Amino acid sequence: MPKGVTEISRDVYGLHMLIFWVVVVIGVGVFAAFFYSIWAHRRSRNPKPATFHESTTVEIVWTVIPFLILIAMAIPATGTLIKIEDSSDAEMTVKVTGYQWMWGYEYVGEDVSFISRLDRASDRARQVGSGIDPRTVENYLLEVDNRLVIPTDTKVRFLLTSNDVIHSWWVPEFGMKRDAIPGFINEMWARVDEPGVYRGQCTELCGRDHGFMPVVVEAVPPAEFERWLAEQKGESGAAEAAPAAAGTEVAAAEAGTTTDAAVDAGNEAADEAAAAAPLDQAELMAAGEKAYKANCVACHQASGEGMPPAFPSLVGSSVVNGETAQYITQVLNGKNAMPPFGHLSDKEIAGVVTYTRNSWGNESGPVQPGDVAALRQ
């Protein structure tokens, strides 16, 4: 058990060591009395056994002493348990959502969220027949593509839930773990004192790839965290920059730059046309290949041949090459052993559908993000 890097983890470690030494002292005392009795009262020294049958005093003593020991252990244990459950006065909140088999993180109130999956190096090395020695991969199965970043010396509350089955979020150095249960919200908190990278795993058997959904938390100084958060907000807002600029131009036109209503209408029409412009198949295939390798390859394999019957082949599949809407709906909502992937963007889903419909000999044409958006409604 590590001492950890949080107040709670140190309290838990101290409590563990206190009770450990209490148990050691009790064990030594009991076994010492046991072996002394065997040696001192052996038959060769005491051929005539004692005739007493019971002792009320001894029975009172060996009842009262354990009771007092338990009370002495319960007092600090209760204090620690109360502290563990007290997530009040948190300075920031992170929502943690478990998926098969990845984690979703949302910084509540900050408009920043992302998915954290097993990193590509570990994912490639774990594939059967990859030819990669896992010992050559740094932090094998304990690295992700997107780390959860939190500030040090800050009380962070975690709200944990699940999108599919029960998961469990655990970082040993934090001294705590909580189950992520569909339809429920569990809470835990941490105040990390030392900057660093802390690794954990899902500790609830959650399906085939349970062993491949690590937890990686990077604690950084508050000033560095604020810079990181600003960068994330900038990336998430970049997609809105062009429409916002167009809106500014329209507003300027209405203010007097021009009085021609046709210009405004033309600008709006141009924006809508740009947003609705179809992506070419090459771009969709590239996005789809990336999404497929991150989410689908573990079950359906890089060759698309899958592992029937649980994970059917996509090569020549009637579902993949069949009705487009039905296939998109299955990807969004899941079916049987296949989990839902509705948390992916429209472009990612359109890409992976296009990729699987046009790989391994399949030739069924592209699917656009607009097709996916229409089926979400």
N, C-alpha and C positions, 0 to 999 in steps of 0.2 A: 504494500500500500504506500503510494507516494505521499509526501507531506502536501504537495500541491502548491498552488500559487494564489489561493483565495483564502479569505477569512474562514469560510465554512470548511474548506478542505483541511486547514490546520486544526480547527476544532475537532473535526472527525478523527483526524490522525491522533491528536492528543487523547481523545476519549478512548480510541482503540488501544493505544499503548497503556493507558491507565488500567483498563480492564484486563488487558493481557497480563500485566504484572501482578494484579490481584489474583488472577487465575493461577499464575505460576506459583505464588506464595501458598495459595490454598493447596495446589497439587503437591508441592514439596512437603507441606505439613501433613497432609493425609497419607501420602506414601511413606513418609518417614515414620509416622505412627504405625502404619501397617507393617512395615518390615521390622520395626523394633518389637512389636508384639509377637511376630513370628519367631524372632531370635530369642527374646527374653523369656518367653513362655513356652518354649519347646519342651517336649516330653522328657528329654534327658535331664533337664534342670528342674522340672516341676511335674513329677510323676503323678501327684495327686492334684486334680483340677480344683479350681475355686468353686464354691457352692452358691455364690450370689447369682441372682437371676435378673435383676433390673436395678436401675438407679434413676430416680426421679430427677435428681440434680443434673446428671449427665444429659438426660433427655431435654431438660429446659435449656441447658447451655447450648447443645447442638441445634436447637431450634431458634433461639434468640440471636446467636451470633450470625448465622446465614441471613436471617431477616435484616439485621442491621447492615450487613454487607450489601445486600440488595438495595436497601434504601440509599446507602452511600453512593452506589453506582447510578441509581435512578435520578438523583438530583442533577448532576452534570449532564446526563443523557437527555433529560427532559428539556433543560435549557438549550442544548444544541438542536434538538428537534423543533423547538419553537422558533429558533433563529432560522432554521432551514426553510420553514413555511412562511416566514415573514418577508414578502416581496414588496412591502409598502415603501414609499419614498424612492422608488426607482427613478433613475435619471434618464433612462431611455428604454424602449421596449422593442424586442425583435420577435416576430412571429416565425415559428419553425414548423414546416409542414413536411411530413414524411410521404414519400411516393415510392412505388416499386420501380427502381431501386435507386433513389436519389433524395436529396433534401432541397426544400424550397425555403428561402429566407426573405423576409419582408421587414424593412425598418419602418415600424409603424409611425405614421405622421411625417415621413420623410420622402415618400414617393420613390423609394428605391427597393427593388426586389430582384432576385435572380435565382437560378437553379444551380445547385452544386452537385457534380457527379464525380465518379471515379476518374482520375486523370487518364489521358490517352496512353501513356507509357505503361502503366499498370494494366490497363484494359487489353492492350495488345499482348503483353507478356502472359496474361492468364488464359489466352485462347489455346485450345487444344491444337497441337501441331504448329504453334507459332515459331518454335525454334529459338525463342528468347529465354535466356536463363534469368528467372526472377531475381536471383541474387545480384544481378547487375543493374537492377532498377532501384533507384533511390526511393526510400519510403514506399516500398512495394505494398500495394493495397491500402496505403495510409496517406495518399495524396489525392487532391481533388483539382478540378479545373478552376473553380471559383471558391476561394476561402471566405468564411465568415469573418469579417473584420470588426473588432470592437475596441473602444478606448480603455486604457488602463485607468485605475483609480476612479472608476465610474460604476455605480450600481446598475447593472443591466438585468432587466426582467425578460425571461423567455416564456413565450406562450406557445405551447406545443400541441399540435393536432396532426391528423393524418387524412390523406385523400383516399386511402384504399383499405389497408390492413393495419394491424397494430405494429408500430415500430418503437424503438427506444433510443433516445438521444443521450449519449454518454461521452464525457471527456474526463478521464481519470484525474487529471490535475485540478479539476474544479471540485472534486469530491462529491459530486451529485450526478444523478441521472433521472430521467423521467420518461414514462411511456407516452407515445404519441398515438392517440386512439381516435378513430373516425367518429365524428359527431360530438367530441368532448374537447375541452381546453384544459390542459394541465399547465401548472406554473412552476418555474424555478428561477433562481437568480444567482448572479455571480458578480463579484468585484475583483477583477484581476489586478494584482499588485505589480507584476513584472511583465515587461514587454517580451513577446516571444510567440512561437507557433506551438499550439497544443493540439494533439491528435487523439481522436477517439473513434468509436464505431457504433453502428446500430447493434443493440444487445438483445433484441427480440426477434426470434425466428420469424421472418416475414416473407419467405418464399425462396425461389430458386437462387436468386442472386443476393441473398441476405448478407453474405460475407463480402460483398463488393460495394457497400455504401458507407464509406468512411466519413467521419466528421473532422474537419480541420478548422480551428479557430486561430486567427492571428490577432494578438493584442498589441496595439501600438499606442504611443503617447497621444493624449487628446488633440493636440494641435495637428499631428499627422493624420489622425482619424478625420478631423474636420476637412482637411484637404482632400482626403480620399473620398469622403462623402460628397463633396462638391464636384469632384470629377465624375462620380457615378451619376449625379443629377444632371450633369452636363451631357453625358452620353445618352441618358434616357430622354433628355429634352431635345437632342439634336434633330430627331425626326420631326419635331414640331416647329423647328426654326423656319423652314421654308414657308409653310402655311401662315405662320405669324407675320413674316415679312410681307407676304402677299396681302394679308389683312391690313397692314400698315399702309401699303400703297393705295388700297381701296379707300381707306379712311382719309388719306391725303387728297385723293381725287374728290371725295365728297366735300372736303373742307374748302375747295375752291381751286385746286390745281387744274381741274377740268370739270365741266358741267355735263359732259357727254355721258349719259347713263349707259350707252352702249359699250363704253370702255370698261366700266365696272362689270357689266355682265360678261364682257369678253374675258376679263381677268379671272372671274370666278369660274367660267367655263373652262378656261385653260388649266386652272388649278385642279378642277375635278377630273379633267381628261388626263392630267399627269398622274393623279392618284390612282386612276383606274387603268392606266396603261399596262398592258399585259407584260409579264416578264418573259424573256426568251428562255427556251428550253435549257440552254447551256447553264444559265444562271440558276435556274430551278434545280438542275441536276447537281450542281456544286453544293447548293444549300442542302439538298436532300441527302447527298452522300455524307455530309458532316452530321446531320441529324440522325441518319441511320446508324452510323458508327457509334454515336453517343448513346442511342436509346434502343436499337433493335438488334445489333449484331450479336449480342450475347445469346439470344434465343434463335434467331433466324440465320445466324452465321454470315460470314462475309460473302460466301458463295450464294446466299439466298436459299440454300437447300434445307435449312431448318433442322429440327430434330423431331421428326414425326414419332408418335401421333400428337404429342403435347404441343409442339411448335412446327406447324406444317410448312412445307416448302413453298416459297413464293415464285419459283420458276414455273411458268405456265399456269399459275393459280387462277381458278375461275373467279375468286374474289378480287384479286389484284387486277386482273384484266377484264373484270366484269363491269357492272354499273358503277359509275364514278361516285355518285352520291352515297351509295351503300358502303363503298370502301372508305370514303372519308368519314362517314358516321361511325364506322367500326373503329377507326383510328382515334377519333375524338372520345368515344365512350367506352372503348374496350369490349372484349368478349372472351368468355371462358378464362383461360390462363393469361390472356393478354390484358395488361392494365390500361386504363384510359390515359390518353396523352393530350387532353384538352388544355393542359398548362403550357403547351408549346404555342408559339406564335402562328398566325395564319400562313406566313411565308415558310416557316419550318415544316408545317404539316403539308402544305402544297408541295414543298420540295421533296419530302420523303415519299409522298404518294407518287409524284412524277418519277423519282429515282427508281422506285420498285416497279413501276409500270413500264420502264424503259431500260431495264438492266437484265442481264442473264438470258437474253433472247426474247424478253418481253418487249412488245412494241405497241403501246396503247396511247401514246401521246401525252402532252403536259396537262397539268391541273393548275389553275391560278389561285392566288390567295383569296380573291373575291369569291370563288366557289366555296372555299372553306368558311369564310365569314358568313355567307348566306346560310350555311347549315348549322352554325352555332346558335342562330336566333330561334 
